[in-house]
Amino acid sequence: MDVASTVKKILGNVEKVILGKRQQVVFSLVAWLSEGHVLMEDVPGVAKTMLARALAKSVGCTLKRVQCTPDLLPSDVTGTSIYNQKTSEFQFRQGPVFTNILLADEINRTTPRTQAALLEAMAESRVTIDGETYPLDPPFLVLATQNPIDHEGTFPLPEAQLDRFLMKFSLGYPNMEDEMRMLSASRKQHPLETIDAVVTKEELRACQKATRSVKLHEKVQRYIVELVHATRRHDQLLLGASPRASLALFRTSQSLAAILGRNYVLPDDVKRVLTPVLAHRMILRPESRLRKVTPQDVIDDILQEVPVPMIDEAAV
């Protein structure tokens, strides 16, 4: 399966709607190809929902949205059993989690109980209701959002839940040129109305399987492990990254290499995905927060500390 050409079609289609955000669109596709999930922390109105809709439309996938509120129940997400008086039996009514892309908008506004309802779906692509297990239709992607500014009445995601998200990043504001293009593109119709499916779900599934065959030299694997271990001994961190972070770097670097048209991973691939994979998995010490130290500062230190291996591309 030619992953690079398939992703190029999706990228070209999504970028008709999402302007000037190629890196974030690529990261979203990296997470999807790696069979992971994405947390986007950003202010309102920067096209987080548009990104989810554009991805779903480009691949011909189903998309459902959950607006997370304090009164949202777990059954509102996963579904519930309804008693049918005609048949005298309980019938399962599927919740919005039964989709290909689930947009969990403002996930930190719902209760920990409802947040936890997503855990099994995110980790195992299935949900269990009343002792019955229901598989989710692949490809499955959770795109969760949260507002970094307004924290009143929110329930911050615990570390265990944050660790379930393969990548975390923000879209950010567009520059002036891209915002001007956005106005022009919206003059006659909504930009989403101009795009159609360019690949099938089956093609995306084939790409997901193909990324697993991308090779990692032993030196690159050791580089990944050394980067993760460096977070565990860094003096600015209370808690470093877990082994799940090593696996996340492994899978995302495979997917990025495949997107770039290679069947092997280079150290530069690992560097490109390092911040969105690691930053949300590290806990800063309280005194480090007071000194305005950020996870990005720690990652920059680690990149300088850990030597980059030399890889002979011809020998890979």
C-alpha positions, 0 to 999 in steps of 0.5 A, a space after each residue: 500500500 502506498 501510504 504517501 500517495 494516499 495521505 497526499 490525497 487526504 492532505 490536499 482535500 483537507 487543506 481546502 478547508 483548513 488553511 495554513 495548518 499543514 503540520 497539525 493536519 499531518 499530526 492528526 493523520 499520524 495519530 489516525 494511522 497509528 490507531 491513536 487519539 488526539 487531544 487539541 487544546 486551543 481557544 474557541 473558533 480556530 477550526 477544531 471541529 472543521 478539522 474533524 469534519 474535513 477528515 471524516 468527509 475526506 475518507 468517507 467516514 462517519 462523524 459524531 459530536 459530543 458536547 461535553 457538559 457537567 450533566 453528561 452521563 456515561 450512557 450518553 456517550 456509550 449507549 444504553 439498554 432500552 426495554 422493548 415492551 412489544 418483545 419483552 426484551 432489552 435492546 441496546 441503543 448505540 451511543 455516539 461513540 459508535 462512529 469512525 471519528 468521535 469529536 469530544 468537544 470540551 472534554 474537561 467540562 464533563 465529569 471524571 465518570 463520563 471521561 472514564 467511559 471513553 477509556 475502554 473505547 480509546 484503548 481497545 476500540 470497544 465498549 462494554 454495556 451490561 456485561 455485553 461487549 460491543 466492538 467499534 467500527 474501524 478506523 476509530 479516532 477520538 478527537 477531543 478538545 479543551 479550552 486552555 483559558 476558561 477553567 471555571 467549572 472544569 474537571 482537568 483530565 487526570 494523568 492516566 487519561 492524558 496518557 491515553 491520548 497519543 498526541 496533543 497539540 494546538 491549531 493556533 490562530 492563522 496568519 493574516 494571509 491565511 485568514 484573508 484566504 479563509 474569508 474569500 473561500 467562505 464568500 459563496 458557500 461553506 468550504 466543507 461543501 466543496 470537498 468529497 471523499 478522496 479515499 475509502 475507509 478500506 484504503 485508510 485501514 490498509 495504510 494503518 496496517 502498512 505503517 507497522 511494516 516500516 523499519 526502525 534500526 536498533 540505533 533509532 529504537 535506542 534513541 527513542 528509549 534514551 529520550 524517554 528515560 531522560 525525562 525520568 531523571 530530569 531535575 525539572 520534572 516530578 514525573 517523567 514519561 511512561 513506557 507507553 510514551 516509548 511505544 507512542 514514539 515508536 508508532 508515530 515515527 513509523 507513521 510519519 516516515 510512511 507519510 514521507 514516503 520512506 519504509 524506514 525511520 530516521 532520528 529526525 522523524 522521532 524529533 518531529 513527533 517528540 513534542 506532541 507525543 511527550 509534552 502532555 505526559 510529563 509533570 513539572 515540579 511546582 517550583 519549576 512552574 513558578 519559574 515559568 518552565 514549560 514542557 517544551 523547555 524540558 524537551 529542548 534540554 533533552 534533545 541537546 542532552 541525548 546524542 543523535 545516532 548516525 544512520 546509514 540510509 543505504 544500509 537500512 
